[in-house]
Amino acid sequence: MPRLLNINNYHYRRGGADAVYLDHAALFERLGWTSAFFSMHHEKNAPSEWSRFFIDEIEFGQAYSARDKIAMAGKVIYSFEARSRLARLLDEFRPDVAHLHNIYHHISPSILELLHARQIPVVLTTHDLKIACPAYKMLNSLGVCERCREGSVFNVVRYRCVRDSLAASLVVGLESALHDRVLHSYRRYVTRVVTPSIFYRDTFVRWGWPAERFSVVPNFVDCSVIEPCYSPGSYFLYFGRLSSEKGVATLIRSAAVAGVPLKIAGTGPLDAELRALAGELGAEVEFVGFQSGGALQALIAGARAVVLPSEWYENAPMSVLEAYAFGKPVIGARIGGIPELVREGRTGVCFASGDADDCARVLSEVWCMAPDQLESMGREGRAWVESDFSPSRYLQAMQAVYESVGVSTPVTAATLTL
């Protein structure tokens, strides 16, 4: 059976990209593939026999000495450590294909030329916009931004696109100048790019990538382990990170205008600010903090609808698929890949991103919908996920990707039953 090398900055379920990295490997292991992993050391990592090759931990935002910060900045631009440790792993494990997820800022693109030199096909799943935008979100304090498309990558410095920090933006600008404009690391050494959304593929093509390099492979949810609850709940739910690009402030303002109850599950840099905003507006908002596992599942099951108020080019949010799996309609901002995942009036409703009045209008409409209409939307969402976003559909599409880069992917009985 083939051998798969999985590469990602984090080796635990820190976010959606990390979950896809781990779940993707698990799917192929169930088919009999042999997996190896390359990542960064972290106290929350899942156990791995390959951890002896992992790079040292880098956690931005923590207290480091000036010397350590300079060393970290160097690794962001080009990590000789990652290249050296991966070379040692490749001496022991010869993969048929390397599948990369998020590697920038920690592992760095320094490993791409090494994989190419070892004649290993490289597949990259883009969970964000990094291969086009230096700051990976096409977003800064002024809003959605595509200035680097036809201009200098050092626009990221001019507009302080990374955490509104001059120093952080300068480091990322240097990294992008080296890998995107000098070495062309991604374009030269990545064999195939996978995008979970059509929007991301089209955006990269608009930024100059050749369309034939891409495969659109939607994310998946295993509905067999999720019991749906179609009965409409008594509140709207947002779950995710509390940061500016997620549009949670807009959602709170909308909930206040509509006079509807809202629960917010998650943590992030805007936690205190958002709590204060809800208090000032007198909004009926309950902050329940970070939730996972059964507690999060219970919150979703008890919701009337799940809301995604994003204000950046969202890719293909797993939270949409998870909401459908639980039989819940989705209210989504009309931006990025979100509209691809909402069948208007059938599985959910969209509103203009960043428009609190339009969001309030939709919240009011959904709040007043008859229970049988909401249940029908929840059932159609569940059926859609079961048919088009299943593990078996994902697996078949990803096998086709691997075959396109020259890797034989034998079909087994397990393939047909996943």
N, C-alpha and C positions, 0 to 999 in steps of 0.2 A: 504493500500500500504506500501511497505518497507520503512525503514528509513535509510538514508545514512549520515555518518559523513565524511566530506571532510577536509583533513589536509594538510597544505602547509605553508612554511615560510612566503610567501608574499600573500596578498589578493588583488593584482592588477596585471595588465598585464605587469610585469617587463621583462619577457622573455618567451621562448617557454613553459617551464614547468608550469609556472604560468597561461598561457593561457589555457593549457590542463586542469589544475585543475579547472578553472572557467567554461570552456566549457563543461567538463564532468558533472559537477554538474547541469548545465543548461539543458543538454540533459535529464538527469534522472528526473529533476523537470517537464519537459514537459510530461513525462510519468505518472506524478502524485506522484512520490516519494517525501518524505519529507526530506529536506536537512538541515544539520547544518554545521557550519564551525569553524575550530580552526586554528588560525594563529598568526601573530605578528602584533602589532600596527605599523602603518606607515602612514604618512601624505597623501600618495597617495592611500590608501586603498579604495576599493569600500565599500559603506555602508553595514553594516550587523547587524542584531539584536543580533548576537552572539559575537560581538566585546567586550562585557563586560568581556568575558572570555579570550581574547587574551593576549599573554605575552607582556612584555615591549619590546620596540624597541631595537634592536642591529644592528648597522651599522658599519661594520669593515672599517677601513681606515679613520674614522673621528677622530677629536681631543678629546681624553678622558684623564682623570687623570689616574695616575698610579693605584690608588685604583679601579677605574672603569674598567680598563683593566684587572686587576686580577679577578674581579667579572665576567666579560664577559668570560674570559678564563674558569672559573669554569662552567659557563652555557654551553659552547661548549662541555665540557666533560660530564657533567650530569646536566641537568636543573631540579632542584627541583621545580622551579617556574612553568615550563610547566606541570610537572606531577600534581602539586597541582591544577592548574587552569583547566586542563583537567578533573580531578576528579570531580570538581564542575560542569562542563558542563555535564558530564555523569550522575550526580545525577538528572539533569533536563531533559536530552535527552538521551534515550536509543536506540542507533542505532542497526540495524540488521547487518551492516557491516561498518567498517572504511576503507576509501580509502586514502592512504598516497601518497604524491608526494615528494617534497624535504623537509626534516625535519632537516637535520644535520646542525651544526654550529649555529642554532638559537633555534629551538624547542628541538632538540637533541633526541637520541634514548631512553631517559629516559621514554618516554610515552609508549613504546612498552609493557613492562611487565605489566603496568597498564591495557591496553586494553586486554591483555591475561587474567589477573586475573578477569576482568569483563566478560569474556567469549564472547568477541566480535571478530569475524573474522577480520583479518587484511590483506588487499590487498595493495601491494606497487608497484607503477609504477616507474621504474628506468629510469630517464631522463639522468643519467650519470652513472659512474662506481663506485660510493661510496661504495656499499656493498662488493666490492672487494678491490679497491684501496683507501688507506687512503686519498690521495689528489684528488680523484674522477675523474681525467682525464687520469691517466696512462701516464703522460707527465711531464717532468721537463726541465731544461735548456739544458740537453744533448739530448733531443728528447723523443720519445716514450719509456716508462719504465714499466717493469713488475717485478722488482726486489723483490717486497714484496710477490709475488706468492709463492715462495719457501724459502723466507728469512724473516727476521725480519721486522715488520711494521715500525720499527725505521729507515729503509732506507729512509723514508720520511723526517727524520731529517738530516741524513747524506748528502742527496742530495738537501736539502732545496726545496722540491717539491711544497710547498705552497707559492706562490708569491716570491720565492727565498729568503724567510725570515726564519731565524733560530727560532725566537720566535713563529711565526705562525705555522711553521712546527712541533715544539715541542708540541704545544697544540694539534694539529691534531693527532700527533703520540700517545699522551697519550689517546686521545679519542678512537682511533682505537684499542689500546692495551686493553683498558677496555671493549669496546663493542664487538670487533671481537674476541679477544683471551681469555678473562676472562669470561665475561657474555654471549657471543655469542648471543647478543640481536637480531640481524636481523634473524639469522638462527633458533633461538628458538621460536620467537614470531611472525614472519611474516608468515601468512598462505599461501599466494599465491603471487608470483612475476610476474608482467607484464612487458614485454620488448617490446618497439615499433619496434625493429629490431631483425632479426635472429642473426646478429653478436653479439649483446649484450647477448642474451641468451647463445650462444655458448661460449662466453668469460667467463661468470660466471661459466658455467659448467667446463670449462678448469681450473678455479681457485678453483674447488672443490665443487661447489654447485650441489645438485642432480637435474638432468634434469626434473624430474617429478614435481618439485615445480614451473615450469615456464609456462606461457602462452604468446605467441607472439600476440600482438594486435597492428596493425599499427595505427598511428595517422590518423586524418580525417580532411577534408576541406569541407565546405558547398559551393559547386559550384553554388548553386541556387542564391547566392548573389554576384557572380562575373561574370562580362561580359568579355568573352575572346577577345583578340585582336591578331589574327593570323598573321597579316602583320609584316614582319621582321623590327625591328627598326634599329637605326643608331649607337648603342653603346652596349657594354657589361655592365652588371650590377652586382655589388656585394652589398648586403645589409645585415648588421649584425654588430656584435661587432668588434671593431678594437683592437684586442689582438693577441698575438703571435701565439696561437694555431690555429687561423683562416686562417693562410697562406696568408694574404693580401699582405705582402711584396713580396712573391713569385709571386703573381698575377701581381703586379705592374711591376716587372722585366720582366715578360712574355709579358705584354702589350707593354712595351717599345721595346722588341725584335721584336714582331710581327707588331708593328706600327699600333695598332688598338686603337680606343677610348674606354675609360672605365669610368664609373661613380661609385663612392663609396658612399653609404648611410650608415651612422652609426657614432658612437662615441666610444671612448675607450682610454685606456692608451697609445696606440701607435699612436694616431691621429697626433701629431706634427712630430713624427719620420717618419711616412709614407708620409706625405706631403713633407717633406724635401727630402725623397728618390725619389719621383716622380719628383721633381724639378731637382735633380742631374742627373737623367737619361733622362730628357727631354721627359718623357712619357706624352701621351695625356690623362691625368687623371683629372677628375673633382670631387672634394670632395663636396658633397651636405649636409653633416651633418646628424643628426638624422631626419628621416622621418617616418611618420605613416599616417594611414587613407588614404584619397583621394590622398594626395601628393605622398605617397609610391606606391599606386596603379597605378598612372599615370606613375611613373618611370618604373615600371615593364611592363606596357602595351607598353611603348615606346622602350623597349630593344630588341636587336637581340637575346640574350640569357642571362640567369642568370648563374653566375659562383659561385661555392662553392669550394674554394681552400684549404680546411681544412688540417691541419697537425697533428691532433690528432684523436683518435678513436671516430669520430662523431657517434651519435646514429642514429636517423631517422629525419633529419632536416625538420622542417615545411617549410622552404624556398623552398625546392624542390617541395613539393606538391603545394605550393602557386604559384610558377612559372608555373607549369603545368595547374593549374586552370585558369591562365591568357592566356594560349595557347602559352607558351614560352618553347623552348628547354632548357635543363640544361647541363652545362659543370661542371663535378664534379671530385674532387680528388678521386683516387682509394684507399680509406681508410675507415675503420669502416663500418658503415651501408649505406654509400652513394651509392656504386655500386648496392645494392639491389633496389634502387629507380631510376636507370637509365637503360633503355633498349637501349643497345649500338646501335647507328646508327638509332634508331627508335624514341626515346624520347630525346636523348642527346648523349653526348660523355664523356668518362672518360679519365683522364691522371694520370700519376704517381705522387702521393702526394709528394710535396716538390721539384719537378723537374721543374725548370723554363723553360728549353728548351722544355720539352715535353708539358707543358702547352702552350707555345708560338706556338708550332706546331698545337695544337688543335684549339687555337684561330684563327690562320691563316686559317685553313681548314673551320671552321664555318663561318668566315667572307666572304670567297669566295663561299660558298654554294649558289645555286640558290634559289630564293625566294620561289618557289613552294616546294622545299625540306624542307626548314625551316618551312614552313606553315604546311606541312604534319607531321613533328615531333611535332609541337605544338598541332595539332589536336589529335594525338595519345596520347600525354601526358594528355591532357584534358579528353579524353575518359577513360583513365586508372584511373585517379583520381575519375571520376564520378562513375566508376564501383566498384573499389576495395578500395577506401579511402573515402567513403561517410559516413555521420553521421549514416545512418541506418546500414551499415556493422560494424562500430565501436560499435554501441549500441548492436547489436546481439552478437558480440564477447565478450563484457564486461558482458552482461547478463549471458553468459555461464560461465565466470569466477566466478561471484557471486554465481551461482548455484553450482559450484564445491566446494565452501566453505560453502554450506548449506543454502544459502539465496534463498528463492522462488522469482522468477522474473516473475510475471504474464504478459503474452503477451496481449497487448491492440491494439485497432485500430490505436492509435498514433504510436505504435511500427512499424507498417507496412507502415506508410506513411512518416516517418522521412527520 
